[in-house]
């Protein structure tokens, strides 16, 4: 990548004070990462104001500062006249714009597909990537389970990275030979302009249900954040859940959208669904033709997830529906999403469900397939929307024979306070146990499971840690469950094992 100077990057924007055009060593919005000749972006966040770290950044070698507070700009002009000061109307937007230029417009050289919605983003992104890879196309993934090109992992990280990391990752993926990149795009990322300026080849909307309302305040603000992905890419073809009330609004507003779902008006209409423990069979009707889909994924919500990937790829990316129909049986589940572990006569399901809607979806699926009891182990994350906790307790009570409420990622909160919030929503439909230690909770669930029972361990899925008081403590639901399944088998009498 050709090294950029300040004047290469700031082709627009108001220089409040200009001293000289230096070669840029890095872009950063963290004073801890500043090096000589960095450009420092002062971002005003919800918990910290980057303007308060400007002097620290200057002392460490930043030669250009981008900010949006005019009083700070005046202060810097007088105190540090040798520093370039750029006054931006919106620092977050400018950070995205400058990052895009700095990394040579990588989105122009790739076909980027954005997946947004409350639930299903990770599964849809992985299924979309799998379709592309089976068609012989090198594909990158950016999302909750990490950033990678095929099997080569670049890094772990949050669902959608900040603009610097976003454009850097796209640049790296192009260097690695990727042609497509499938990315989860969160509502926080859209609200904070992390992907601003990116030219998406296509976008997918999965659904919208209450989540992150501690941040967005209400559903309309939440929807408006998601809608940005469409409004910023009006000409890009998109696949939208036609059965979702917010999806219907998108379909009405954006002419380039195609709907998928059970609705009669859906462009890709789902029909003839047959669910089982071993997989799912259904039909997609498109333009007067029937396309059978067989997949190893289970559950009605995975019908939606598969249909989302199928509909986007078949027309939106220009691939033949009949080819995707044939490839569907080769699609594999995503780690931590309805991941099945077999015990002696019972099964354990690991799933990431951490919202009321996701928990309801997975429990409805398990109820439609069950023979015995459903034993649900779950908690809720700390420092997040408290209103969903009793709702999740109510849902777990409705669909489970036994509930074990435990700790999830308590973060800075007291785990017992979170547990009590959940317990308030439970009722007498199920037996309720409180076991704050998550390993003990999983152990108890595995040991109490009888023949034909199903143990659901919900909330963390692929995560391999618990976040407690600012520390990420190693913890993997799957490994813990496997440990106690094995111990239980070793303890069983010989005749019972048979």
Phi, psi and omega per residue, in radians:
X1 nan 2.271 -3.139
X2 -1.171 2.356 -3.121
X3 -1.214 2.449 -3.061
X4 -1.857 2.592 2.994
X5 -1.788 2.967 3.124
X6 -1.017 -0.734 -3.110
X7 -1.227 -0.466 3.042
X8 -1.109 -0.640 -3.020
X9 -1.497 -0.761 -3.033
X10 -1.669 1.236 3.104
X11 -1.360 -0.294 3.014
X12 -2.427 2.965 -3.078
X13 1.879 2.709 -3.043
X14 -1.683 2.037 3.013
X15 -1.399 1.936 3.111
X16 -1.272 -0.636 3.102
X17 -2.575 2.157 -3.123
X18 -2.103 2.191 -3.111
X19 -1.857 -0.983 3.097
X20 -2.799 2.826 -3.127
X21 -1.717 1.759 -3.112
X22 -1.659 2.769 2.987
X23 -1.247 2.313 -3.036
X24 -1.505 2.163 3.136
X25 -1.480 -0.575 -3.134
X26 -2.942 2.825 2.974
X27 -1.913 2.449 3.101
X28 -2.750 2.635 2.986
X29 -2.015 0.288 3.082
X30 -2.146 2.137 -3.129
X31 -1.109 -0.389 3.125
X32 -1.190 -0.395 -3.067
X33 -1.773 0.085 -3.101
X34 -1.222 2.404 3.009
X35 -2.277 3.084 -3.129
X36 -0.995 2.258 3.123
X37 1.262 0.394 3.020
X38 -1.300 2.772 2.877
X39 -1.812 2.168 -3.123
X40 -1.829 2.224 3.108
X41 -1.805 2.075 3.140
X42 -1.543 1.816 -3.095
X43 -1.754 2.280 3.087
X44 -1.585 1.831 -3.093
X45 -1.750 -3.061 -3.107
X46 -1.330 -0.512 -3.097
X47 -1.946 -0.299 -3.132
X48 -2.601 2.628 3.132
X49 -1.950 1.994 -3.104
X50 -1.053 -0.352 3.107
X51 -1.080 -0.504 -3.124
X52 -1.283 -0.168 -3.123
X53 -1.914 0.140 -3.093
X54 -1.080 -0.819 -3.099
X55 -1.101 -0.646 3.077
X56 -1.086 -0.734 3.125
X57 -1.116 -0.712 3.133
X58 -1.133 -0.745 3.120
X59 -1.081 -0.536 -3.124
X60 -1.487 -0.083 3.032
X61 2.128 0.016 3.095
X62 -1.101 2.299 -3.112
X63 -1.894 -0.210 3.062
X64 -2.359 2.343 3.120
X65 -2.145 2.285 3.080
X66 -1.911 2.227 -3.100
X67 -2.576 3.027 3.125
X68 -2.262 0.187 3.106
X69 -1.829 1.987 -3.047
X70 -1.153 -0.567 3.111
X71 -1.125 -0.700 3.084
X72 -1.153 -0.653 3.116
X73 -1.083 -0.738 3.097
X74 -1.081 -0.761 -3.139
X75 -1.068 -0.803 -3.120
X76 -1.144 -0.655 -3.140
X77 -1.052 -0.653 -3.121
X78 -1.443 -0.730 -3.036
X79 -1.407 -0.662 -3.087
X80 -2.264 1.253 -3.070
X81 -1.128 -0.271 -3.136
X82 -1.491 -0.022 -3.085
X83 -1.725 2.366 2.999
X84 -1.249 2.278 3.130
X85 -2.136 2.132 3.122
X86 -1.930 2.101 3.117
X87 -1.667 2.026 -3.083
X88 -1.885 2.585 3.051
X89 -1.217 -0.645 3.116
X90 -2.475 1.869 -3.044
X91 -1.124 -0.645 -3.132
X92 -1.100 -0.780 3.133
X93 -1.116 -0.734 -3.140
X94 -1.161 -0.631 3.088
X95 -1.029 -0.747 3.119
X96 -1.153 -0.772 -3.117
X97 -1.096 -0.773 -3.115
X98 -1.236 -0.652 3.103
X99 -1.078 -0.706 3.130
X100 -1.078 -0.764 3.114
X101 -1.178 -0.773 -3.076
X102 -1.018 -0.657 -3.125
X103 -1.728 0.446 2.970
X104 1.079 0.742 3.039
X105 0.839 1.015 -3.067
X106 -1.111 -0.456 -3.138
X107 -1.173 -0.392 3.091
X108 -1.295 -0.391 -3.059
X109 -1.750 -0.021 3.126
X110 -2.215 2.845 2.997
X111 -1.829 1.799 -3.050
X112 -1.727 2.222 3.099
X113 -1.950 2.190 -3.124
X114 -1.816 2.303 3.123
X115 -1.979 2.150 3.109
X116 -2.312 2.860 -3.069
X117 2.461 3.048 3.140
X118 -1.378 -0.996 -3.096
X119 -2.030 2.621 3.044
X120 1.655 -0.100 -3.085
X121 -1.008 -0.804 -3.077
X122 -1.152 -0.817 -3.118
X123 -1.113 -0.816 -3.135
X124 -1.071 -0.711 3.138
X125 -1.125 -0.709 3.139
X126 -1.223 -0.701 3.121
X127 -1.152 -0.709 3.093
X128 -1.062 -0.794 3.121
X129 -1.116 -0.686 3.127
X130 -1.109 -0.762 3.067
X131 -0.969 -0.859 -3.109
X132 -1.067 -0.769 -3.124
X133 -1.151 -0.658 3.100
X134 -1.182 -0.398 3.069
X135 -1.523 0.113 3.054
X136 1.506 0.354 -3.085
X137 -1.901 2.183 3.134
X138 -1.225 2.193 -2.952
X139 -2.347 2.420 3.044
X140 -1.789 2.734 3.091
X141 -2.239 2.338 3.015
X142 -2.144 2.096 -3.117
X143 3.115 -2.872 -3.012
X144 -1.009 -0.626 -3.078
X145 -1.562 0.080 3.090
X146 2.174 3.053 3.132
X147 -1.976 2.093 -3.068
X148 -2.670 2.740 2.977
X149 -1.982 1.972 -3.000
X150 0.914 -2.064 -3.083
X151 -1.710 -0.017 -3.122
X152 -1.556 2.007 -3.086
X153 -1.518 2.225 3.055
X154 -1.487 -0.820 3.137
X155 -2.948 2.859 2.946
X156 -1.628 2.868 3.116
X157 3.011 -3.066 3.117
X158 -1.297 2.973 -3.038
X159 -0.859 -0.955 3.109
X160 -2.200 2.100 -3.059
X161 -1.277 2.997 3.084
X162 -1.205 2.920 -3.009
X163 -0.984 -0.665 -3.128
X164 -1.114 -0.881 -3.139
X165 -1.166 -0.615 3.134
X166 -1.033 -0.967 -3.092
X167 -1.252 -0.561 3.061
X168 -1.116 -0.737 -3.139
X169 -1.137 -0.756 3.076
X170 -1.050 -0.735 3.111
X171 -1.055 -0.804 -3.137
X172 -1.107 -0.702 -3.121
X173 -1.154 -0.657 3.068
X174 -1.120 -0.726 3.110
X175 -1.082 -0.506 -3.129
X176 -1.484 0.003 3.058
X177 1.691 0.140 3.127
X178 -1.176 2.515 3.041
X179 -1.826 -0.674 3.078
X180 -2.008 2.650 2.924
X181 -2.319 2.227 3.091
X182 -1.867 2.169 -3.005
X183 -2.264 2.373 2.948
X184 -1.322 2.333 3.134
X185 -2.133 1.907 -3.057
X186 -1.435 2.849 3.107
X187 -1.155 -0.624 3.072
X188 -1.068 -0.746 -3.119
X189 -1.091 -0.707 -3.132
X190 -1.235 -0.726 3.132
X191 -1.136 -0.550 -3.090
X192 -1.739 0.217 3.042
X193 1.053 0.533 -3.090
X194 -1.180 -0.537 -3.126
X195 -1.911 0.284 -3.082
X196 -1.017 2.375 3.129
X197 1.592 -0.294 -3.110
X198 -1.159 2.329 3.071
X199 -1.606 1.790 -3.141
X200 -1.489 2.337 3.062
X201 -1.221 -0.566 3.127
X202 -2.859 2.797 3.129
X203 -2.368 2.705 -3.131
X204 -2.285 2.368 3.045
X205 -2.001 2.170 -3.069
X206 -1.586 -0.934 -3.091
X207 -3.131 3.014 3.066
X208 -2.505 2.180 3.072
X209 -2.488 2.851 -3.028
X210 -0.963 2.131 3.119
X211 -2.932 2.595 3.114
X212 1.028 0.464 -3.120
X213 -1.310 -0.231 2.981
X214 -1.153 -0.460 3.132
X215 -1.648 -0.873 -3.030
X216 -1.504 -0.252 3.101
X217 1.370 -0.777 3.114
X218 -2.640 2.973 -3.057
X219 -1.143 -0.561 -3.119
X220 -1.184 -0.737 3.066
X221 -1.116 -0.693 3.110
X222 -1.060 -0.807 3.119
X223 -1.118 -0.729 -3.123
X224 -1.075 -0.605 3.076
X225 -1.123 -0.805 3.124
X226 -1.107 -0.679 -3.099
X227 -1.055 -0.478 -3.123
X228 -0.979 -0.621 -3.133
X229 -1.050 -0.584 3.123
X230 -1.422 -0.745 -3.098
X231 -1.194 -0.533 3.083
X232 -1.341 -0.254 -3.082
X233 -2.336 0.929 -3.024
X234 -1.020 -0.587 -3.086
X235 -1.543 -0.135 -3.111
X236 -1.390 2.323 3.110
X237 -1.134 2.550 -3.088
X238 -2.464 2.742 3.054
X239 -2.021 2.226 -2.999
X240 -2.284 2.404 3.081
X241 -1.149 1.898 -3.068
X242 -1.342 -0.187 -3.132
X243 -1.621 -0.153 -3.117
X244 -1.601 2.391 -3.067
X245 -1.093 -0.583 3.107
X246 -1.363 -0.558 3.043
X247 -1.072 -0.684 3.118
X248 -1.085 -0.643 3.099
X249 -1.137 -0.700 3.109
X250 -1.141 -0.724 -3.138
X251 -1.103 -0.624 3.129
X252 -1.242 -0.584 -3.049
X253 -1.522 -0.636 -3.006
X254 -1.935 1.919 -3.032
X255 -1.157 -0.393 -3.111
X256 -1.408 0.037 -3.072
X257 -1.546 2.498 2.990
X258 -2.046 2.399 -3.120
X259 -1.662 2.527 3.002
X260 -2.184 2.569 3.130
X261 2.625 -2.972 -3.126
X262 -1.506 -0.242 -3.095
X263 -1.053 2.514 -3.132
X264 -1.038 -0.582 -3.093
X265 -1.462 -0.010 -3.108
X266 -1.166 2.379 3.087
X267 -1.104 -0.663 3.085
X268 -1.980 1.691 -3.023
X269 -1.644 2.230 -3.132
X270 -1.555 2.409 3.130
X271 -2.667 2.936 2.988
X272 0.947 0.935 -3.105
X273 -1.461 2.315 3.084
X274 -2.234 1.946 -3.086
X275 -1.745 2.480 3.039
X276 -2.671 3.010 3.085
X277 -1.143 -0.421 -3.035
X278 -1.634 -0.111 -3.125
X279 2.634 -2.914 -3.055
X280 -2.431 2.469 3.051
X281 -2.164 2.342 3.042
X282 -2.704 3.058 -3.114
X283 -2.138 2.447 2.992
X284 -1.968 2.166 3.051
X285 -1.666 2.185 3.124
X286 -2.505 2.130 3.129
X287 0.896 0.794 3.055
X288 1.400 0.044 3.138
X289 -2.035 2.648 3.120
X290 -1.792 2.318 3.102
X291 -2.171 1.901 3.127
X292 -1.259 2.433 3.130
X293 -2.202 2.144 3.043
X294 -2.055 2.229 -3.103
X295 -2.446 2.657 3.106
X296 -1.360 -0.206 -3.135
X297 -1.273 2.565 -3.120
X298 -2.016 2.684 3.046
X299 1.785 2.571 -3.131
X300 -1.093 -0.645 -3.137
X301 -1.132 -0.482 3.069
X302 -1.362 -0.334 2.946
X303 -1.094 -0.814 3.087
X304 -1.069 -0.781 -3.112
X305 -1.079 -0.775 3.131
X306 -1.157 -0.728 3.126
X307 -1.112 -0.620 3.108
X308 -1.090 -0.842 3.127
X309 -1.143 -0.759 -3.129
X310 -1.058 -0.857 -3.055
X311 -1.189 -0.656 3.123
X312 -1.179 -0.787 -3.074
X313 -1.211 -0.636 -2.995
X314 -1.234 -0.632 3.097
X315 -2.076 -0.710 -3.044
X316 -1.131 -0.619 3.100
X317 -1.817 -0.001 2.986
X318 1.496 0.364 3.134
X319 -1.715 2.752 -3.061
X320 -1.351 2.276 3.125
X321 -1.005 -0.637 -3.112
X322 -1.146 -0.575 3.092
X323 -1.184 -0.755 3.128
X324 -1.154 -0.634 3.092
X325 -1.011 -0.779 -3.134
X326 -1.197 -0.556 -3.075
X327 -1.440 -0.250 -2.979
X328 -1.030 -0.608 -3.119
X329 -1.158 -0.342 -3.136
X330 -1.519 -0.107 3.090
X331 -1.139 2.435 -3.110
X332 -2.051 2.570 3.131
X333 -1.093 2.725 3.105
X334 -1.533 2.499 -3.139
X335 -0.991 2.270 3.087
X336 1.430 0.121 3.068
X337 -2.072 1.833 -3.033
X338 0.820 0.937 3.104
X339 -1.547 2.149 -2.988
X340 -1.771 2.231 3.011
X341 -2.031 2.276 -3.110
X342 -1.630 2.239 2.993
X343 -1.806 -2.968 3.105
X344 -1.418 1.574 3.112
X345 1.537 -0.016 3.085
X346 -2.437 2.973 3.111
X347 -2.317 2.678 3.088
X348 -2.037 2.305 3.124
X349 -1.963 2.195 3.034
X350 -1.779 2.195 -3.137
X351 -2.537 2.592 -3.066
X352 -1.373 -0.060 -3.038
X353 -0.830 1.963 -3.120
X354 -2.339 0.205 3.038
X355 -2.120 2.764 3.111
X356 -0.964 -0.789 -3.091
X357 -1.136 -0.736 3.141
X358 -1.152 -0.720 3.122
X359 -1.119 -0.742 3.108
X360 -1.070 -0.769 -3.129
X361 -1.050 -0.829 -3.080
X362 -1.230 -0.643 3.132
X363 -1.234 -0.640 3.051
X364 -1.080 -0.730 3.112
X365 -1.076 -0.838 -3.111
X366 -1.134 -0.617 3.095
X367 -1.147 -0.611 -3.138
X368 -1.253 -0.283 -3.083
X369 -1.960 -0.151 -2.936
X370 -1.354 2.753 2.943
X371 -2.007 -0.724 -3.136
X372 -1.804 -2.614 -3.124
X373 -1.371 2.805 2.919
X374 -1.935 2.166 3.112
X375 -1.916 2.016 -3.042
X376 -1.897 2.181 3.074
X377 -1.920 2.120 -3.137
X378 -2.824 2.918 3.047
X379 -2.545 -2.665 3.082
X380 -2.635 2.656 -3.111
X381 -1.288 2.501 3.068
X382 -1.407 2.836 3.125
X383 1.028 0.517 3.108
X384 -2.307 3.120 -3.077
X385 -0.880 1.948 -3.104
X386 -1.309 -0.415 -3.031
X387 -1.131 -0.412 -3.097
X388 -1.410 -0.254 -3.033
X389 -1.106 -0.957 3.112
X390 -1.116 -0.508 3.100
X391 -1.113 -0.733 3.102
X392 -1.158 -0.613 3.073
X393 -1.107 -0.724 3.123
X394 -1.134 -0.752 3.137
X395 -1.113 -0.786 3.136
X396 -1.061 -0.702 3.113
X397 -1.098 -0.712 -3.070
X398 -1.159 -0.625 -2.975
X399 -1.928 0.014 -3.081
X400 -2.128 2.563 3.023
X401 -1.405 -0.600 -3.140
X402 -2.344 2.398 3.057
X403 -2.114 2.332 2.969
X404 -2.080 1.933 3.135
X405 -1.576 2.244 -3.045
X406 -2.420 -2.980 -3.142
X407 -1.566 2.513 3.100
X408 -1.920 -1.903 2.959
X409 -1.941 1.546 -3.044
X410 -1.174 -0.367 -3.103
X411 0.939 -2.185 -3.056
X412 -1.542 -0.076 -3.102
X413 -1.488 2.788 3.025
X414 -1.316 2.118 -3.104
X415 -0.951 -0.631 -3.105
X416 -1.185 -0.547 3.095
X417 -1.193 -0.671 3.081
X418 -1.124 -0.780 -3.136
X419 -1.057 -0.731 3.133
X420 -1.160 -0.605 3.054
X421 -1.056 -0.735 3.127
X422 -1.176 -0.792 -3.053
X423 -1.051 -0.552 3.141
X424 -1.042 -0.412 -3.132
X425 -1.567 -0.179 -3.084
X426 -1.360 2.818 3.107
X427 -2.363 -2.975 -3.043
X428 -1.453 0.120 -3.139
X429 -1.201 -0.354 -3.074
X430 -2.472 2.804 3.035
X431 -1.366 2.298 -3.081
X432 -2.036 2.201 3.069
X433 -2.077 2.531 3.073
X434 -2.015 1.998 3.119
X435 -2.324 1.637 -3.035
X436 -1.026 -0.620 3.132
X437 -1.269 2.033 -3.020
X438 -1.117 -0.660 3.120
X439 -1.128 -0.749 3.110
X440 -1.112 -0.637 3.131
X441 -1.131 -0.775 3.122
X442 -1.144 -0.740 3.111
X443 -1.016 -0.829 -3.124
X444 -1.074 -0.720 -3.139
X445 -1.116 -0.770 -3.138
X446 -1.141 -0.717 -3.094
X447 -1.272 -0.484 -3.128
X448 -1.517 -0.201 -3.089
X449 -1.121 2.287 3.073
X450 -1.792 -3.099 -3.137
X451 -1.032 2.333 3.125
X452 1.279 0.056 3.074
X453 -1.315 2.750 3.058
X454 -2.159 2.205 3.067
X455 -1.770 2.109 3.053
X456 -1.809 2.130 3.039
X457 -1.898 1.859 -2.953
X458 -1.969 2.696 2.952
X459 2.008 -0.544 -3.042
X460 -2.067 -0.508 3.032
X461 0.935 -1.972 -3.057
X462 -1.351 -0.244 -3.036
X463 -1.101 2.497 -3.108
X464 -2.079 0.584 3.132
X465 -2.723 2.862 2.878
X466 -2.070 2.354 -3.126
X467 -1.676 1.935 -3.051
X468 -2.279 2.066 3.110
X469 0.889 0.781 3.073
X470 1.414 0.047 -3.117
X471 -2.044 2.338 3.061
X472 -1.602 1.863 -3.107
X473 -1.615 2.224 -3.126
X474 -0.953 2.245 3.091
X475 -2.864 2.246 -3.098
X476 -2.294 1.950 -3.119
X477 -0.922 -0.765 -3.081
X478 -1.109 -0.821 -3.123
X479 -1.086 -0.721 3.141
X480 -1.144 -0.763 3.125
X481 -1.095 -0.776 3.125
X482 -1.061 -0.669 3.140
X483 -1.052 -0.795 -3.074
X484 -1.436 -0.423 2.976
X485 -1.095 -0.768 -3.141
X486 -1.150 -0.771 -3.137
X487 -1.118 -0.694 3.120
X488 -1.095 -0.733 3.140
X489 -1.110 -0.652 -3.139
X490 -1.182 -0.493 -3.105
X491 -1.509 -0.292 -3.084
X492 -1.150 2.466 3.037
X493 -1.043 2.642 -3.077
X494 -0.968 -0.765 -3.094
X495 -1.183 -0.552 3.140
X496 -1.249 -0.599 3.116
X497 -1.052 -0.636 3.138
X498 -1.220 nan nan
